[in-house]
Amino acid sequence: MADSTTPADAAQKQEQPSAPFYKLSAKTIGGEDYPFEQLRGKVVLIVNVASKCGFTPQYKALEELYEKHQADGLVVLGFPSNQFMSQEPGSAKEIQDFCRLTYGVTFPVMEKSDVNGDNANPVFKHIKAAKPGLLGLTRVKWNFEKFLVDRRGAVVGRWASTTDPKSIDAAIRQALGK
């Protein structure tokens, strides 16, 4: 008997409907629930951000990537963190206003979170375990570390703070299938 599986059926099976990434959630900077199930089928760039860091100007390049690829399925998620020399001291409103007014950020920004340690946000626990850094270390080293998640919920890339977001455009395009 011939296999009646269509290419669409095969693609759906490959999607891993129970991918752990899609079971995660976070709170937006405004305090609203943000279930990651809504990210299914999208490419996601997760970045721990801070407003008083030498890498803060990367917000501009992150917003440019978001605007360039949003229609193709890219979502950028910013997670403010105050764990690195207290470089994100502001309140939720101060962070939100800073992002919007200084860099024109329109991508979703989550509530301030720890990215390392016992109180690390579960999103960071998951992505760090899925894509360890050099020598297998899972710790985020500094603000503006970047993690790329593909359309199936797999963490496929990790870049250091020093990496200009524009330089990962090719990896984003590849994950988007462009």
C-alpha positions as CSV (number, residue, x, y, z in Angstrom):
1,M,0.0,0.0,0.0
2,A,1.4,3.4,-0.9
3,D,2.2,6.0,1.7
4,S,-0.5,8.7,1.7
5,T,1.6,11.2,3.7
6,T,1.7,14.6,2.0
7,P,4.7,16.9,2.3
8,A,2.5,19.2,4.6
9,D,1.8,16.2,6.9
10,A,5.5,15.4,7.0
11,A,6.4,19.0,7.9
12,Q,3.8,19.0,10.6
13,K,5.2,15.8,12.2
14,Q,8.7,17.4,12.1
15,E,7.4,20.4,14.0
16,Q,7.7,18.6,17.4
17,P,4.3,19.6,18.8
18,S,5.5,19.2,22.3
19,A,8.8,21.1,22.0
20,P,9.8,22.3,25.4
21,F,10.4,25.9,24.2
22,Y,6.7,26.3,23.4
23,K,5.7,25.4,27.0
24,L,7.6,28.4,28.3
25,S,6.1,31.8,29.0
26,A,7.2,35.1,30.3
27,K,5.7,38.4,31.4
28,T,6.0,41.5,29.3
29,I,7.4,44.6,30.7
30,G,3.8,45.7,31.1
31,G,3.1,42.7,33.3
32,E,1.0,40.7,30.7
33,D,1.4,37.0,30.2
34,Y,3.4,36.1,27.0
35,P,2.9,32.4,26.3
36,F,5.6,31.0,24.0
37,E,3.0,28.8,22.3
38,Q,2.2,32.0,20.2
39,L,5.8,31.7,18.8
40,R,5.2,28.3,17.2
41,G,6.5,28.3,13.6
42,K,8.4,31.6,14.1
43,V,12.1,32.2,14.4
44,V,12.9,33.9,17.7
45,L,16.0,35.9,18.7
46,I,16.3,36.2,22.5
47,V,18.6,38.8,23.9
48,N,19.3,39.9,27.5
49,V,19.4,43.7,27.4
50,A,20.4,46.6,29.6
51,S,20.0,50.4,29.2
52,K,23.3,51.5,30.8
53,C,25.7,49.1,29.1
54,G,28.4,49.8,26.5
55,F,26.5,47.4,24.2
56,T,23.2,49.3,24.6
57,P,23.4,50.8,21.1
58,Q,22.8,47.2,19.8
59,Y,19.1,48.0,20.5
60,K,19.1,49.9,17.2
61,A,20.5,46.9,15.2
62,L,18.1,44.5,16.9
63,E,15.1,46.7,16.0
64,E,16.4,46.9,12.4
65,L,16.6,43.1,12.2
66,Y,13.1,42.9,13.6
67,E,11.7,45.3,11.1
68,K,13.5,43.7,8.2
69,H,12.4,40.1,9.0
70,Q,9.2,40.4,11.0
71,A,6.9,39.8,8.0
72,D,8.9,36.6,7.3
73,G,8.3,35.3,10.9
74,L,11.1,36.7,13.1
75,V,10.3,37.8,16.6
76,V,13.0,39.5,18.8
77,L,12.5,39.3,22.5
78,G,14.4,41.5,24.9
79,F,14.9,40.5,28.5
80,P,16.2,43.3,30.6
81,S,18.6,42.1,33.3
82,N,20.3,44.0,36.1
83,Q,22.8,41.2,36.9
84,F,25.8,42.7,35.2
85,M,27.2,45.7,37.2
86,S,23.6,46.9,37.8
87,Q,23.4,48.2,34.2
88,E,19.5,47.9,34.2
89,P,18.5,49.7,37.4
90,G,15.2,51.3,36.1
91,S,11.6,50.5,36.8
92,A,9.5,48.7,34.2
93,K,8.1,52.1,32.9
94,E,11.6,53.6,32.8
95,I,12.9,50.6,30.8
96,Q,10.0,50.7,28.4
97,D,10.2,54.4,27.9
98,F,14.0,54.2,27.3
99,C,13.6,51.5,24.7
100,R,10.8,53.2,22.8
101,L,12.1,56.8,23.0
102,T,15.8,56.2,22.6
103,Y,15.9,53.4,20.1
104,G,12.4,53.2,18.7
105,V,12.0,49.6,19.9
106,T,8.8,47.9,18.8
107,F,9.8,44.3,19.4
108,P,8.4,42.7,22.7
109,V,10.4,43.5,25.8
110,M,9.8,41.3,28.8
111,E,10.0,42.1,32.5
112,K,13.3,42.5,34.1
113,S,14.8,39.0,34.9
114,D,17.8,37.3,36.2
115,V,19.6,35.3,33.5
116,N,22.0,33.4,35.7
117,G,21.8,31.8,39.2
118,D,19.0,30.1,41.2
119,N,16.5,32.8,40.3
120,A,17.2,32.8,36.5
121,N,14.2,33.2,34.3
122,P,13.1,29.7,33.1
123,V,13.4,30.9,29.5
124,F,17.2,31.5,30.1
125,K,17.5,28.2,32.0
126,H,16.1,26.4,28.9
127,I,18.0,28.2,26.2
128,K,21.4,28.1,28.0
129,A,21.0,24.4,28.6
130,A,20.0,23.8,25.0
131,K,22.9,25.8,23.6
132,P,25.9,26.0,26.0
133,G,28.7,28.4,25.2
134,L,32.4,27.7,24.9
135,L,33.7,24.7,26.9
136,G,30.1,23.7,27.6
137,L,29.5,26.6,30.0
138,T,25.9,27.7,30.3
139,R,26.4,31.0,32.1
140,V,25.5,34.2,30.3
141,K,28.6,36.2,30.4
142,W,27.3,39.8,29.9
143,N,24.4,41.9,28.6
144,F,23.3,41.5,24.9
145,E,24.1,37.8,24.6
146,K,22.0,36.5,21.7
147,F,20.2,33.1,21.3
148,L,18.4,32.1,18.0
149,V,15.5,29.6,18.1
150,D,14.3,28.0,14.9
151,R,10.7,27.4,13.7
152,R,10.6,24.1,15.5
153,G,11.6,25.6,18.9
154,A,15.2,24.4,18.8
155,V,18.0,26.7,19.9
156,V,20.3,26.8,16.9
157,G,22.7,29.7,17.6
158,R,24.3,31.6,20.5
159,W,26.4,34.7,20.1
160,A,28.4,36.8,22.6
161,S,27.7,40.3,23.6
162,T,30.4,41.6,21.4
163,T,28.7,40.2,18.3
164,D,27.0,42.9,16.3
165,P,23.4,41.8,15.7
166,K,23.8,42.7,12.0
167,S,26.4,40.0,11.6
168,I,23.9,37.3,12.5
169,D,21.6,38.3,9.7
170,A,22.7,35.4,7.6
171,A,21.9,32.9,10.4
172,I,18.5,34.5,10.8
173,R,17.8,34.3,7.1
174,Q,18.8,30.7,7.1
175,A,16.5,29.9,10.0
176,L,13.7,31.8,8.2
177,G,14.3,29.7,5.1
178,K,15.3,32.7,3.0
